[in-house]
Amino acid sequence: MPDESENDLRPIPEVVDITGVPRRTVYRWVQSGKLTARTQDGQQVVSVAAARALAAARDATDGLGSAVR
């Protein structure tokens, strides 16, 4: 039985469309280890939920930083 996180694995271009996060950012997260990718059917796939969580954390930090300035 696949674990819950495997149910939302999507190719990176789909994650970009779903989350609105720039493609370069998603690939940078994968390269840095912040986002785990695996190869499925010849494509890199990542968790939509994990990408959303990283985007939310990034947006929260950006919002906090701009409020301080």
C-alpha positions in Angstrom: 0.0 0.0 0.0 1.5 3.4 -1.0 2.0 5.9 1.7 -0.1 9.1 1.7 2.7 11.3 0.3 2.9 9.1 -2.8 -0.7 9.9 -3.7 0.1 13.5 -4.6 3.3 12.9 -6.6 3.3 14.9 -9.8 5.8 15.8 -12.5 7.5 19.1 -11.8 5.8 21.0 -14.7 2.4 20.0 -13.1 3.5 21.1 -9.7 4.5 24.5 -11.2 1.0 24.9 -12.7 -0.7 23.7 -9.5 1.3 25.8 -7.0 2.3 28.8 -9.1 5.9 28.4 -7.9 8.4 29.2 -10.6 10.0 26.1 -12.2 13.5 27.3 -11.3 12.5 27.5 -7.7 11.1 24.0 -7.6 14.3 22.6 -9.2 16.4 24.6 -6.8 14.5 23.1 -3.9 15.1 19.7 -5.3 18.8 20.4 -5.8 19.2 21.8 -2.3 17.4 18.8 -0.7 14.4 20.9 0.6 12.1 19.0 -1.7 12.5 15.3 -2.4 12.2 14.1 -6.0 12.1 10.7 -7.5 11.9 9.3 -11.0 8.7 7.8 -12.1 8.0 6.8 -15.7 11.1 8.7 -16.8 10.1 12.0 -15.1 11.1 13.7 -11.9 8.1 13.8 -9.6 7.6 15.7 -6.3 4.9 16.0 -3.7 2.4 18.7 -4.4 1.7 19.0 -0.6 5.4 19.4 0.1 5.9 22.0 -2.6 2.8 23.9 -1.2 4.3 23.8 2.3 7.6 25.2 1.1 5.9 27.9 -0.9 3.8 28.9 2.2 6.8 29.0 4.4 8.6 31.1 1.8 5.7 33.5 1.4 5.3 33.8 5.2 9.0 34.6 5.5 8.8 37.1 2.7 5.8 38.8 4.2 7.5 39.0 7.6 10.6 40.4 6.1 8.8 43.1 4.1 6.8 44.2 7.2 10.1 44.7 9.1 11.6 46.9 6.4 
